[in-house]
Amino acid sequence: MEKLIEAKTVNRGMPFWAWNGSLDEKVLREEIRTMKKMGLGGFFMHARVGLATAYLSDEWFKLVASCLDEAAEQGMQAWLYDEDRWPSGAAGGMVTVEKKYRIRFLSAVENSPQDDGDEKLLHVHFAIQLHEGKMAAYRRCDPGELRNGEKSIYFQVNIAPDDPWFNGQAYLDTLNPEAVERFIEVTHEKYRKNFAADFGGVIPGIFTDEPNFDGYPQIGHSFPWTDKLPELFEKKYGYDLISSLPELYYPLSQSTFSRVRHDYRELVTELFCEAFGKKCGQWCQENGLCFTGHLHCEDTLEMQTFAVGSAMRFYQYMQMPGIDLLTEHWMIFNTVKQCTSVAAQLGLERRLTETYGCTGWDFPLMGHKALGDWQLALGINFRCQHLAWYSMLGQAKRDYPATISGQSPWAENYSQLEEYFSRMITALDGGREIRDLLVIHPVESFWGRYTPGNTLPENTLLVQLTNELLALHLDFDFGDESIMAQYGSCADGKLQINAASYRAVLIPEVDHLRSATLTLLEKFADMGGRVFYMGHYPEYLDGVRSVTPEKVYRKFRHIFLSGLDQQLSPFCRRVSISEEGSEVSPALYLLKSDADGQKLFVCNTSVNFQNDQLNYPMIRERNLEFPRAVIRWRLPENCRYIYQLDPATGRFHTVHGVRFSDKTAEFPLPLVRFGSALFFAGVDVMDAVDEPLNVDPEAGSGCRTAKFETGTVNITMDEDNALLLDMPQLKIGEKDWLPEKNCLRWDMELRTMLDLPCRGGSMVQPWCRKKDSPGKSLPITLKYRFFCDELPVGICRLALEEPQNYTITLNGAALPPVSDGFWCDRAIETIKIPAGILQKGENILQLSTQFPGEGAGLENIFLLGDFGVCGNHLTAPVRQLPFGNWVGKGLPFYTGNLIYELSLPPDVEAVKITDWRGAALAYAVDDQEKFTLLAWPPFTIPVSGGKRLRIKVLNSRRNAFGPFFLENPWPSWTGPDQFVTFETDSRQLVPCGILSPPELLLRAEKS
């Protein structure tokens, strides 16, 4: 173990870099340098909505080459991405322009389907008998041969139609090896032709995004198909699939399990994994690249069943398997566990998360830490942040903000977060994860029970089981039955799956198991291994009813959810994190061993686990702390020296107060909100700092507390204030003015008038739109009204996109569309307003253009300057603020950072910020020039002896860019649709600033 842990580049975050405009080499290089300053280790070059440079063109590869050159110069990694947008497979439509490569899907209708013009590859009719919504009997027949009590159902297979999501083409038939080979030829081989020399160097690998077999975005109502499926099915299982199709659609009255459903799902999963996963993975292996990414719908048994079959089975073909964590509300432990279990079993050290997507502009930096921590505790060690935008032009700015790049006002402070994660991950690199419990993954049993719309309890029961095991600190891996069949064995009293070994096995309640699984578990039990099962024994083996499971299960031990701790702890407990005798259920841990000893990472999620895994409270609402928490750590006999890593310095500190009893080390670990710690236990003395970490700055200080005196304090802002102009009147040509309306609504209505598709995440990309004809357009004029109660101080500017496309007047005076800079993003250009044009009282701004013309569309406009804002009135500049929400104090649309300047009374030891809103805090005492970042709790500032304190609130762009018109200002998901959803007529702004007076910690009075 190194005495000093460096923040290695390979362990820094590497975001999706959204290539979403007309790309320019100079700008690309500048943005790479910005990412370097942010502490990021690289980037994924990701075609996104708004891309105007032709995908996979000569120009595209020229720009990629420039980025490789700049990345190498900066010591960064440049990862490839295999698609234009997502899901991966169509190559932006260049593959699926040939219909033989398009996805097929089987659908069922209960009436004779109309001829919709789509090409049908299969069309069969069945007569079925239903009893209380379940199928009692079915037979294949002609439509006119119904008997009493029977009803018709038709099954047909269609080729996917044209879809703007795929640039007017369709998704790939991912079950067809030839289609996948064509995708590799169009995409991967072109990268190899251009950059083979960089493979494995500055280009470590390639990301695949949400491949699936469901025909995304058609989720849940169709069944995957490929032309050879019936032939392959009969060859594998010995019976005809087409004659049994109704069993896919309807639950059976005589059984909850169907062999047809199981065998069908087993085969399509095998075809998908072999065709897409294996072919892409092998190509990467042969070409020195890491195949990484994540699957579509990996989060529940139901979602996996209809989209990918089994995520775990796919992961075995990836050099770095990964997951997708969307929003701050998801705590998808099972998704992570599926990924890290396969990785641990196959010896794959690196595991990726595409994380922070859909969180919105005002997601705080402590949320970045909190979400990264709990994933790290479950074994994820490579963060691919979602999303860093190349541009904010037009629709691009609504592509799942916030942007983790220079457009966010906290960007220059982000490096502290990267230093933290890089040191933690570097310290945890290498060694073997210790998990003694294997939980059989129940997805194959679920296949036989699932029919569309049939809500099954297994989804919730699996989440409940996972939550209970993790809350009890009984860590585990999942066992996929297919992978177990390939790699499972028993030796030395342990069940082995390749590189991983287990002392106990837990089988959730299932209806079905593979015979190979049952044989392996029986052998393990016969060797003295502990096998536990929940619920009843399965009735089906390899798809057919069998009495064998009942006999074998007699060798296993029945267990209830309430008995997990008592029965599993003797075999599976390595770590206890408790307070006053009870396990601290919100805490998670990761335990690893290597030749030098053991490593233990612990984090506090600050929230109790819940079965509704997609609806956890917001980060700022998670407040659980455990100041008296204690670690009990079962260690090898010779590990008697315990140290803790300081992630800020990379140095180890001696852990004080350790008590050893038998093979267990016990020591206190106060768990503050979102607290985390990494410990190393070894056999040798380390040259460590002999000062304890985890010291509560308030503990034992004997401080008195007092509130900072209310009133106003001086403030400074690092940007001009902004007035949002987003509600223009509009007239078409010389027609009458229409009433005020949000400009995004005008954009949609104008496009509807012209019979044009509205903008959105699924629009055809600019690079492949037809440009042979000028198209339809309308002459329009936009009129904005605002008022000056007091004329602004100094120069004001308009900030808008594509000013060259408009004729602009302000109070009748022409404003030449000459840019003198930009605001927030290069796409939002600024135009200086000459002195004397603004006037007291009403001001009228008009913009005329041809819509849609060559522009991206209608967007909000901003007036920038030194003024205050109340409604649409300019007021006196803001120089002082009281503590409270600054939105109602003259700064409703201000999105830069803001500094509060406080004079400190004598005897103050620390200042505690208890209630604030923004991205993060930073502070400087007295004459310190550099601010110290406070990105996560505790938000306590040491000021002993100081007389002046400056507290900077790092802000977000939420109150400038929205979304504004949702009833809930904090939607559970922030994506393109939320910005054009109008549930309310009034803007919903979010609070900003220090919302209540800080708390002063004063030295105790002398007695």
GIMO-V945540 format. One record per backbone hydrogen bond with DSSP energy under -0.5 kcal/mol. NH is the residue of the N-H (numbers start at 1). CO is the residue of the C=O. E is the energy in kcal/mol with one decimal. If there is no record, write none. Layout:
((NH,CO,E) (NH,CO,E))
This chain:
((5,650,-2.7) (6,4,-0.6) (8,6,-1.3) (11,8,-1.1) (12,9,-1.9) (14,383,-2.4) (15,42,-0.6) (16,385,-3.0) (17,15,-0.5) (17,44,-3.0) (18,16,-0.8) (18,388,-3.2) (19,17,-0.8) (19,46,-3.0) (20,18,-1.2) (23,21,-0.8) (28,24,-2.5) (29,25,-2.4) (30,26,-2.2) (31,27,-2.5) (32,28,-1.9) (33,29,-2.0) (34,30,-1.9) (35,31,-2.3) (36,32,-2.1) (37,33,-2.0) (38,34,-1.6) (39,36,-1.7) (40,35,-2.1) (41,13,-2.3) (42,13,-0.7) (43,77,-1.7) (44,15,-2.5) (45,43,-0.5) (45,79,-2.4) (46,17,-2.2) (46,44,-1.0) (47,45,-0.6) (47,83,-0.7) (48,19,-2.2) (51,48,-1.8) (52,21,-2.2) (53,21,-1.3) (57,54,-1.5) (61,57,-2.3) (62,58,-2.0) (63,59,-2.1) (64,60,-2.3) (65,61,-2.2) (66,62,-1.6) (67,63,-2.0) (68,64,-2.3) (69,65,-2.2) (70,66,-2.3) (71,67,-2.7) (72,68,-2.4) (73,69,-1.9) (74,70,-2.0) (75,71,-0.7) (75,72,-0.8) (76,71,-3.0) (77,41,-1.9) (78,202,-3.2) (79,43,-3.1) (79,77,-0.6) (80,205,-2.4) (82,207,-2.2) (85,47,-1.7) (85,83,-0.8) (87,209,-0.7) (88,209,-2.5) (90,87,-0.7) (93,90,-0.7) (94,91,-1.7) (95,90,-2.2) (96,90,-0.7) (97,93,-0.7) (98,95,-1.4) (99,97,-0.7) (101,98,-2.1) (102,99,-1.3) (103,171,-2.3) (104,225,-0.8) (105,158,-2.0) (106,223,-3.3) (107,156,-2.6) (109,154,-2.3) (116,114,-1.2) (121,119,-0.5) (121,157,-3.3) (122,157,-0.9) (124,155,-2.8) (126,153,-2.5) (127,139,-3.0) (128,151,-2.5) (129,137,-2.9) (131,134,-3.4) (134,131,-1.5) (135,251,-3.2) (136,129,-2.9) (136,134,-0.6) (137,129,-1.2) (139,127,-2.2) (141,125,-1.6) (145,142,-1.9) (150,147,-2.0) (151,128,-2.2) (153,126,-1.8) (154,109,-3.3) (155,124,-2.8) (156,107,-2.2) (157,122,-1.9) (158,105,-2.2) (158,156,-0.5) (159,119,-1.4) (160,103,-2.4) (163,169,-1.7) (166,163,-1.4) (167,164,-2.0) (168,163,-1.6) (169,163,-0.7) (169,166,-1.1) (173,101,-2.5) (174,172,-1.5) (176,173,-1.7) (177,175,-0.6) (180,176,-1.9) (181,177,-2.5) (182,178,-1.8) (183,179,-1.9) (184,180,-2.6) (185,181,-2.3) (186,182,-2.4) (187,183,-2.3) (189,184,-2.7) (191,187,-1.7) (192,188,-2.5) (193,189,-2.5) (194,190,-1.7) (195,191,-3.1) (196,192,-1.5) (198,195,-2.0) (199,195,-0.7) (199,196,-1.1) (200,203,-2.5) (201,198,-2.1) (203,198,-2.0) (204,202,-0.7) (206,290,-2.3) (207,80,-1.9) (208,292,-2.3) (210,208,-0.6) (210,294,-2.2) (211,294,-0.6) (213,307,-2.9) (218,215,-2.1) (219,217,-1.3) (223,106,-2.8) (225,104,-1.2) (229,226,-2.2) (232,228,-2.7) (233,229,-2.8) (234,230,-2.3) (235,231,-1.9) (236,232,-2.0) (237,233,-3.0) (238,234,-1.9) (244,241,-2.1) (245,242,-1.2) (247,244,-1.8) (248,245,-2.0) (249,245,-0.7) (249,246,-0.7) (250,246,-2.4) (252,255,-0.6) (253,135,-2.2) (258,448,-2.1) (262,258,-2.2) (263,259,-3.3) (264,260,-2.8) (265,261,-2.5) (266,262,-2.6) (267,263,-2.4) (268,264,-2.4) (269,265,-2.0) (270,266,-2.1) (271,267,-2.8) (272,268,-2.4) (273,269,-2.7) (274,270,-2.5) (275,271,-3.0) (276,272,-2.3) (277,272,-1.3) (278,273,-2.8) (279,274,-0.7) (280,276,-2.2) (281,277,-2.5) (282,278,-2.8) (283,279,-2.1) (284,280,-2.2) (285,281,-2.4) (286,282,-2.7) (287,283,-1.3) (288,285,-1.1) (289,284,-2.9) (290,204,-1.9) (291,289,-0.6) (292,206,-2.4) (292,290,-0.7) (293,320,-0.6) (294,208,-1.7) (296,211,-1.6) (304,300,-2.4) (305,301,-2.1) (306,302,-1.9) (307,303,-1.3) (308,304,-2.5) (309,304,-4.0) (310,308,-1.8) (314,310,-1.2) (315,311,-1.8) (316,312,-0.7) (316,313,-0.5) (317,314,-2.1) (318,315,-2.1) (319,291,-0.7) (320,291,-2.1) (323,352,-1.8) (325,354,-2.9) (326,324,-0.6) (327,357,-3.9) (330,326,-0.6) (331,613,-2.6) (333,331,-1.7) (336,332,-1.8) (337,333,-3.0) (338,334,-2.5) (339,335,-1.5) (340,336,-2.9) (341,337,-2.1) (342,338,-1.6) (343,339,-2.1) (344,340,-2.5) (345,341,-2.4) (346,342,-2.4) (347,343,-0.5) (347,344,-0.6) (348,343,-3.1) (349,347,-0.8) (352,321,-2.4) (353,382,-2.4) (354,323,-2.8) (355,353,-0.9) (355,384,-1.9) (356,325,-0.6) (357,325,-0.8) (359,356,-1.1) (360,401,-2.1) (363,360,-1.2) (364,362,-0.5) (365,919,-2.6) (366,919,-0.5) (367,364,-1.1) (368,364,-1.1) (369,365,-1.9) (370,366,-2.7) (371,367,-2.6) (372,368,-1.7) (373,369,-3.0) (374,370,-1.9) (375,371,-1.4) (376,372,-2.2) (377,373,-2.5) (378,374,-0.8) (378,375,-0.5) (379,376,-1.6) (380,375,-2.8) (381,351,-1.4) (382,351,-1.1) (384,353,-3.2) (384,382,-0.6) (385,383,-0.7) (386,355,-2.6) (387,385,-0.7) (388,16,-3.1) (389,387,-0.6) (390,18,-2.2) (396,393,-2.0) (397,394,-1.3) (398,395,-2.1) (399,396,-1.5) (400,398,-1.8) (404,387,-3.3) (404,402,-0.5) (405,403,-1.6) (408,405,-1.9) (411,408,-2.0) (413,410,-1.8) (414,411,-1.7) (416,413,-1.1) (417,414,-0.9) (418,414,-1.4) (419,415,-2.6) (420,416,-2.1) (421,417,-2.4) (422,418,-2.6) (423,419,-2.1) (424,420,-2.3) (425,421,-2.9) (426,422,-2.5) (427,423,-2.5) (428,424,-1.4) (429,425,-0.8) (429,426,-0.8) (432,593,-2.9) (434,591,-2.6) (435,433,-0.7) (437,475,-0.7) (438,504,-2.1) (439,477,-3.1) (440,438,-0.5) (440,506,-2.2) (441,479,-2.6) (446,442,-2.0) (447,443,-1.9) (448,444,-0.9) (449,445,-0.6) (449,446,-1.3) (450,446,-1.8) (454,451,-2.4) (455,453,-1.0) (456,454,-0.5) (459,456,-0.7) (461,457,-2.7) (462,458,-2.5) (463,459,-1.7) (464,460,-2.8) (465,461,-2.3) (466,462,-2.5) (467,463,-2.9) (468,464,-2.0) (469,465,-2.4) (470,466,-2.7) (471,467,-2.6) (472,468,-1.8) (473,470,-0.9) (474,469,-2.9) (475,473,-0.7) (477,437,-2.2) (479,439,-2.4) (480,478,-0.5) (484,480,-2.8) (485,481,-2.0) (486,482,-1.2) (487,483,-2.6) (488,484,-2.7) (489,496,-2.1) (491,494,-2.5) (494,491,-2.0) (495,502,-2.3) (496,489,-3.1) (496,494,-0.6) (497,500,-2.8) (498,487,-1.5) (499,345,-2.7) (500,497,-2.1) (502,495,-1.9) (503,436,-1.8) (504,436,-1.8) (505,530,-2.4) (506,438,-3.0) (507,532,-2.6) (508,440,-0.6) (508,506,-0.6) (510,536,-0.6) (513,540,-1.7) (518,514,-2.1) (519,515,-2.6) (520,516,-2.1) (521,517,-2.5) (522,518,-2.4) (523,519,-2.2) (524,520,-2.2) (525,521,-2.5) (526,522,-2.5) (527,523,-1.3) (528,525,-1.8) (529,524,-2.8) (530,503,-1.1) (531,529,-0.6) (532,505,-3.3) (533,557,-2.5) (534,507,-2.4) (539,511,-0.8) (540,511,-2.0) (541,544,-3.2) (542,513,-1.9) (544,541,-1.8) (546,539,-2.8) (551,547,-1.3) (552,548,-2.4) (553,549,-2.8) (554,550,-0.6) (554,551,-0.9) (555,552,-2.3) (556,553,-1.7) (557,531,-2.8) (559,533,-2.4) (563,560,-1.4) (564,561,-1.2) (567,563,-2.4) (568,564,-2.6) (569,564,-0.5) (569,565,-1.8) (571,568,-1.7) (572,568,-2.4) (573,569,-1.9) (574,572,-0.6) (575,473,-0.5) (576,632,-2.6) (578,576,-0.5) (578,630,-2.4) (579,582,-2.7) (582,579,-1.4) (584,577,-3.9) (585,583,-1.4) (587,584,-2.0) (588,603,-2.3) (590,601,-2.2) (592,599,-2.5) (593,432,-2.4) (594,597,-2.7) (597,594,-1.0) (598,681,-2.4) (599,592,-2.9) (600,679,-2.5) (601,590,-2.6) (602,677,-2.9) (603,588,-2.3) (604,675,-2.7) (605,586,-2.1) (605,603,-0.6) (613,611,-1.7) (615,612,-1.6) (616,329,-2.7) (621,618,-1.7) (622,619,-1.9) (623,621,-0.8) (624,606,-1.8) (626,671,-3.1) (629,626,-1.5) (630,578,-3.1) (631,667,-3.0) (632,576,-2.6) (633,665,-2.8) (634,574,-3.0) (634,632,-0.5) (635,633,-0.6) (635,663,-3.4) (639,636,-1.7) (640,638,-1.0) (640,682,-1.2) (641,682,-1.8) (642,640,-0.5) (643,680,-2.6) (644,653,-2.9) (645,678,-2.6) (646,651,-2.9) (647,645,-0.8) (649,646,-1.1) (650,646,-3.0) (652,3,-0.6) (653,644,-3.2) (654,689,-2.7) (655,642,-1.8) (656,654,-0.6) (659,666,-3.0) (661,664,-2.8) (664,661,-2.6) (665,633,-2.6) (666,659,-2.6) (667,631,-1.9) (669,629,-2.8) (671,626,-2.5) (672,670,-0.9) (675,672,-2.4) (677,602,-2.3) (679,600,-3.1) (680,643,-2.7) (681,598,-2.9) (682,641,-2.5) (682,680,-0.5) (683,596,-0.8) (688,686,-1.8) (689,652,-2.9) (691,689,-1.1) (696,694,-0.6) (699,696,-1.1) (701,698,-1.4) (704,1002,-2.5) (706,1000,-1.9) (708,998,-2.9) (713,881,-2.6) (714,901,-0.6) (715,879,-2.4) (716,899,-1.7) (718,897,-1.9) (721,865,-1.8) (723,863,-2.3) (724,722,-0.5) (725,861,-3.3) (726,724,-0.6) (728,741,-0.6) (729,783,-2.6) (730,738,-1.0) (731,781,-1.9) (733,731,-0.6) (733,779,-2.7) (735,732,-2.2) (738,730,-3.0) (741,728,-1.7) (743,726,-1.9) (745,742,-0.7) (746,742,-2.1) (747,743,-2.4) (748,744,-1.8) (749,745,-2.6) (750,746,-2.9) (751,747,-1.9) (752,748,-2.0) (753,749,-2.3) (754,750,-1.7) (755,752,-1.3) (756,751,-3.4) (763,760,-1.5) (767,51,-1.8) (768,765,-1.4) (769,766,-1.1) (778,851,-3.3) (780,778,-0.6) (780,849,-2.6) (781,731,-2.0) (782,847,-3.0) (783,729,-2.2) (784,845,-3.1) (786,843,-1.9) (787,872,-2.4) (788,841,-2.4) (789,787,-0.7) (789,874,-2.3) (790,874,-1.1) (793,866,-1.8) (796,833,-0.5) (797,864,-2.3) (798,831,-2.5) (799,862,-3.0) (800,798,-0.5) (800,829,-2.6) (802,827,-0.6) (805,802,-2.1) (806,803,-1.9) (807,848,-2.2) (808,806,-0.6) (809,846,-2.4) (810,813,-2.7) (811,844,-3.3) (813,810,-2.0) (815,808,-2.8) (816,814,-0.6) (818,816,-2.7) (819,817,-0.7) (820,830,-2.7) (823,825,-0.6) (823,828,-2.6) (825,823,-2.4) (828,825,-1.8) (829,800,-1.8) (829,827,-1.1) (830,821,-2.1) (831,798,-2.5) (833,796,-2.6) (834,832,-0.7) (837,834,-1.4) (841,788,-2.4) (843,786,-3.0) (845,784,-2.6) (845,843,-0.5) (846,809,-2.8) (847,782,-2.1) (848,807,-2.3) (849,780,-2.3) (851,778,-3.8) (851,849,-0.6) (855,852,-1.3) (861,725,-2.3) (862,799,-2.1) (863,723,-2.3) (864,797,-3.3) (864,862,-0.5) (865,721,-1.8) (866,793,-0.7) (867,865,-1.1) (868,875,-2.0) (869,890,-1.1) (870,873,-2.4) (873,870,-1.9) (874,787,-3.4) (875,868,-2.6) (879,877,-0.7) (881,713,-2.3) (883,711,-0.7) (884,994,-2.3) (886,992,-2.3) (888,885,-0.8) (889,886,-1.7) (891,886,-1.5) (893,722,-0.5) (894,891,-0.7) (898,953,-1.7) (899,716,-3.0) (900,951,-2.9) (901,714,-2.6) (902,900,-0.6) (902,949,-3.5) (904,902,-0.5) (904,947,-2.9) (908,905,-0.7) (909,907,-0.6) (909,1001,-3.2) (910,1001,-1.4) (911,941,-2.3) (912,999,-3.3) (913,911,-0.5) (913,939,-2.8) (914,912,-0.8) (917,993,-2.4) (919,954,-3.5) (920,954,-1.1) (921,934,-2.2) (922,952,-1.8) (923,932,-2.1) (924,950,-1.9) (926,948,-3.5) (928,925,-1.9) (932,923,-3.2) (934,921,-3.8) (935,933,-0.5) (940,938,-1.4) (941,911,-3.4) (942,940,-0.5) (943,909,-2.3) (944,909,-1.0) (945,908,-0.6) (946,943,-3.5) (949,902,-2.9) (950,924,-2.7) (951,900,-2.3) (951,949,-0.5) (952,922,-3.4) (952,950,-0.6) (953,898,-3.1) (953,951,-0.5) (954,920,-2.6) (954,952,-0.7) (955,953,-0.5) (960,957,-1.5) (961,957,-2.0) (962,958,-2.6) (969,967,-0.7) (971,969,-0.6) (974,358,-1.8) (975,973,-0.6) (978,975,-1.0) (979,975,-0.6) (979,976,-1.0) (980,977,-1.2) (981,978,-0.8) (982,980,-0.5) (983,965,-2.9) (983,981,-0.7) (984,965,-1.2) (988,964,-2.4) (989,987,-0.8) (993,917,-2.3) (995,915,-1.4) (995,993,-0.8) (996,915,-1.2) (999,912,-3.2) (1000,706,-4.5) (1001,910,-3.0) (1002,704,-3.4) (1002,1000,-0.7) (1003,907,-2.7))
